[in-house]
Amino acid sequence: MNIQLWDKVKEFTTLDGWAMDEIKQKFPFVGVAGTPVVLEYLGHSNIMVGAIDNLDILRDVYRIDPALSDEEALQAYIAVRTAPPPDPEPSAEERIAAALEFMNLEQFGFASFVEVERNFDRGLWSEAMVSEAVTKGAITPAEFADITGDA
């Protein structure tokens, strides 16, 4: 990903073949003095642009601190764009499986460390449920601390 602030001097074209005059017509903020313009170049090209954005609007959309300099705000925007996607919410099947695994723990006293840790990390088991795994002898107090971060 090659995202940069435009210096307002270097000319570029778009994937659609628009030259600077057409770009300024379609994106009026490009020609406004003092408006920081973000260009996302295609591949390693420093001529062909795939996206043109107003950094002030990106600050609002991505809740980037307005006190940051334009360069710092650009780095914050790039960090958001390149961050890995969040884990998906647990599915109904995962919720049912976690509930059945807890029932198995309560009735038979069995759950593996991996099951307990996974269910806690995914938000399917509470800290009290993990504590029950200690009470039933499925995990040790040290493993409880590893899973929950509590002593």
For each residue, the residues with C-beta under 8 A, 3 or more apart:
1: 40 78 81 82
2: 40 41 42 43 44 45 46
3: 38 39 40 41 74 77 78 81
4: 38 39 41 74
5: 36 37 38 39 55 70 71 74
6: 10 12 30 37 38 39
7: 10
8: 33 37
9:
10: 6 7 46
11: 19 20
12: 6 20 23 39 41 46 47 48 49
13: 17 18 19 47 48 49
14: 17 18 23 48 49 50 52
15: 42 48 49 50
16:
17: 13 14
18: 13 14 22 23 26
19: 11 13 22 23
20: 11 12 23 24
21: 24 25
22: 18 19 25 26
23: 12 14 18 19 20 26 27 30 52
24: 20 21 27 28 30 31
25: 21 22 28
26: 18 22 23
27: 23 24 30 52
28: 24 25 31 32
29: 32 35 37 54
30: 6 23 24 27 35 37 52
31: 24 28
32: 28 29 35
33: 8
34:
35: 29 30 32 54 55 56
36: 5 54 55 56 70 73 74
37: 5 6 8 29 30 52 53 54 55
38: 3 4 5 6 51 52 53 54 55 58 74 77
39: 3 4 5 6 12 49 51 52
40: 1 2 3 49 50 51 52 53
41: 2 3 4 12 44 45 46 47 48 49 50
42: 2 15 45 48 49 50
43: 2 48
44: 2 41
45: 2 41 42 48
46: 2 10 12 41
47: 12 13 41
48: 12 13 14 15 41 42 43 45
49: 12 13 14 15 39 40 41 42 52
50: 14 15 40 41 42
51: 38 39 40
52: 14 23 27 30 37 38 39 40 49
53: 37 38 40 57 58
54: 29 35 36 37 38 57 58
55: 5 35 36 37 38 58 59 70 73 74 77
56: 35 36 59 60
57: 53 54 60 61
58: 38 53 54 55 61 62 64 73 77
59: 55 56 62 63 64 65 66 73 77
60: 56 57 63
61: 57 58
62: 58 59 76 77 80
63: 59 60
64: 58 59 68 73 76 77 80
65: 59 68 73 76
66: 59
67:
68: 64 65 72 73 76
69: 72 73
70: 5 36 55 73 74
71: 5 74 75
72: 68 69 75 76
73: 36 55 58 59 64 65 68 69 70 76 77
74: 3 4 5 36 38 55 70 71 77 78
75: 71 72 78 79
76: 62 64 65 68 72 73 79 80
77: 3 38 55 58 59 62 64 73 74 80 81
78: 1 3 74 75 81 82
79: 75 76 82 83
80: 62 64 76 77 83
81: 1 3 77 78
82: 1 78 79
83: 79 80
84:
85:
86:
87: 122
88: 91
89:
90: 94 95 98 122 123 124
91: 88 94 95
92: 95 96
93: 96 97
94: 90 91 97 98 122 124
95: 90 91 92 98 99 124
96: 92 93 99 100
97: 93 94 100 101
98: 90 94 95 101 102 119 122 124 125
99: 95 96 102 103
100: 96 97 103 104
101: 97 98 104 105 111 115 119
102: 98 99 105 106 111 119 125 129 132
103: 99 100 106 107
104: 100 101 107 108 110 111
105: 101 102 108 109 110 111 132 133 136 138
106: 102 103 132 136
107: 103 104
108: 104 105
109: 105 136 137 138
110: 104 105 136 138
111: 101 102 104 105 115 116 133 136 138 139
112: 115 116 138
113: 116 117 138 139 143 147
114: 117 118
115: 101 111 112 118 119
116: 111 112 113 119 120 125 130 133 138 139 143 147
117: 113 114 120 121 146 147
118: 114 115 121 122 124
119: 98 101 102 115 116 122 124 125 129
120: 116 117 123 124 125 126 127 129 130 147 148
121: 117 118 147
122: 87 90 94 98 118 119
123: 90 120
124: 90 94 95 98 118 119 120
125: 98 102 116 119 120 129 130
126: 120 129 130
127: 120 130 131 148 150
128: 131 132
129: 102 119 120 125 126 132 133
130: 116 120 125 126 127 133 134 139 144 147 148
131: 127 128 134 135 144
132: 102 105 106 128 129 135 136
133: 105 111 116 129 130 136 138 139 144
134: 130 131 137 138 139 140 141 143 144
135: 131 132
136: 105 106 109 110 111 132 133
137: 109 134
138: 105 109 110 111 112 113 116 133 134
139: 111 113 116 130 133 134 143 144 147
140: 134 143 144
141: 134 144 145
142: 145 146
143: 113 116 134 139 140 146 147
144: 130 131 133 134 139 140 141 147 148 150
145: 141 142 148 149 150 151
146: 117 142 143
147: 113 116 117 120 121 130 139 143 144
148: 120 127 130 144 145
149: 145
150: 127 144 145
151: 145
